[in-house]
Amino acid sequence: MCIGTPMKIVSCENGMALAEGRGQTERLNMLMVGELPPGSWVLAFQGAALRPLTAEEAAQTDAALDALAAVLAGGDTTDAHFRDLIDREPQLPAHLRDRLQTHPQGDTP
């Protein structure tokens, strides 16, 4: 399984960036996303920035990675890492909601 991590750009020039995230500093190839200003968030994997992230996406991804680490360490709850999901009904993504409305009761095109 491949897991990208959110990283914040510290500096960027000539197609490379210095970025920090999850307690690490790394040089990232910015070819896929272009040069971004300091303070920008990206999803990084194996030394490359794969796509820009919003600060909210970065925080949510960090929370999910923290939950995974807690479970792997023997923790029995992930509630602290997903406070935004507690006491809320699950929701389908918009593209699936639209499909359900277009094809009710399991009808498929």
C-alpha positions as CSV (number, residue, x, y, z in Angstrom):
1,M,0.0,0.0,0.0
2,C,1.2,3.5,-0.8
3,I,0.6,6.3,1.6
4,G,1.3,9.9,0.7
5,T,1.9,12.4,3.5
6,P,1.0,16.1,3.8
7,M,4.0,18.4,3.7
8,K,4.2,22.2,4.0
9,I,6.5,24.0,1.5
10,V,9.3,25.9,3.2
11,S,11.0,27.1,0.0
12,C,10.8,26.4,-3.6
13,E,13.0,27.1,-6.7
14,N,14.2,25.4,-9.8
15,G,11.6,22.7,-9.6
16,M,12.6,21.5,-6.1
17,A,11.1,22.4,-2.7
18,L,12.2,22.0,0.8
19,A,9.1,20.8,2.8
20,E,8.3,19.8,6.3
21,G,5.6,17.4,7.6
22,R,5.0,14.8,10.2
23,G,8.3,15.6,12.0
24,Q,10.5,15.3,8.8
25,T,12.1,17.6,6.4
26,E,12.4,16.5,2.8
27,R,13.4,17.8,-0.6
28,L,10.6,17.3,-3.1
29,N,10.5,17.3,-6.8
30,M,7.7,19.8,-7.8
31,L,7.5,18.7,-11.5
32,M,3.9,17.4,-11.1
33,V,2.5,20.5,-9.4
34,G,4.7,23.3,-10.4
35,E,6.5,25.7,-8.0
36,L,4.4,26.8,-5.1
37,P,4.9,29.6,-2.5
38,P,6.1,28.9,1.0
39,G,3.3,27.9,3.3
40,S,1.5,25.8,0.6
41,W,0.6,22.2,1.4
42,V,1.2,19.2,-0.9
43,L,0.6,15.5,-0.8
44,A,4.1,14.0,-1.0
45,F,5.2,10.5,-1.9
46,Q,8.7,9.1,-2.5
47,G,10.4,12.5,-2.9
48,A,7.7,14.1,-5.2
49,A,4.8,16.4,-4.6
50,L,1.8,14.6,-6.2
51,R,-0.9,17.4,-5.8
52,P,-1.6,20.5,-3.8
53,L,-3.7,20.2,-0.7
54,T,-5.8,22.7,1.3
55,A,-4.8,23.2,4.9
56,E,-8.0,21.4,5.8
57,E,-7.1,18.4,3.6
58,A,-3.6,18.3,5.1
59,A,-5.1,18.3,8.7
60,Q,-7.6,15.6,7.8
61,T,-4.9,13.4,6.3
62,D,-2.6,14.0,9.3
63,A,-5.5,12.9,11.6
64,A,-6.0,9.7,9.5
65,L,-2.3,8.9,9.7
66,D,-2.3,9.5,13.4
67,A,-5.3,7.2,13.8
68,L,-3.5,4.5,11.8
69,A,-0.4,4.9,13.9
70,A,-2.5,4.6,17.1
71,V,-4.2,1.4,15.9
72,L,-1.0,-0.1,14.9
73,A,0.4,0.7,18.3
74,G,-2.5,-1.2,19.9
75,G,-4.9,1.6,20.5
76,D,-8.5,0.7,20.6
77,T,-10.2,3.9,19.6
78,T,-9.8,6.4,16.8
79,D,-12.5,8.8,17.9
80,A,-9.9,11.5,19.0
81,H,-8.6,11.5,15.4
82,F,-12.0,11.8,13.6
83,R,-13.9,14.3,15.8
84,D,-15.6,15.7,12.7
85,L,-17.3,12.3,12.0
86,I,-18.6,11.6,15.5
87,D,-22.4,12.0,15.9
88,R,-23.0,12.6,12.2
89,E,-24.7,10.4,9.6
90,P,-22.4,9.1,6.9
91,Q,-22.7,10.9,3.5
92,L,-22.1,9.7,0.0
93,P,-19.7,11.8,-2.1
94,A,-21.6,14.2,-4.5
95,H,-20.8,12.1,-7.6
96,L,-22.4,9.0,-5.9
97,R,-25.4,11.0,-4.6
98,D,-26.1,12.3,-8.1
99,R,-25.9,8.7,-9.5
100,L,-28.3,7.5,-6.8
101,Q,-30.8,10.2,-7.7
102,T,-30.5,9.5,-11.4
103,H,-30.8,5.7,-11.0
104,P,-33.0,5.1,-7.9
105,Q,-33.5,1.6,-6.4
106,G,-30.4,0.0,-7.9
107,D,-31.2,0.7,-11.5
108,T,-28.0,1.0,-13.5
109,P,-27.5,2.6,-17.0
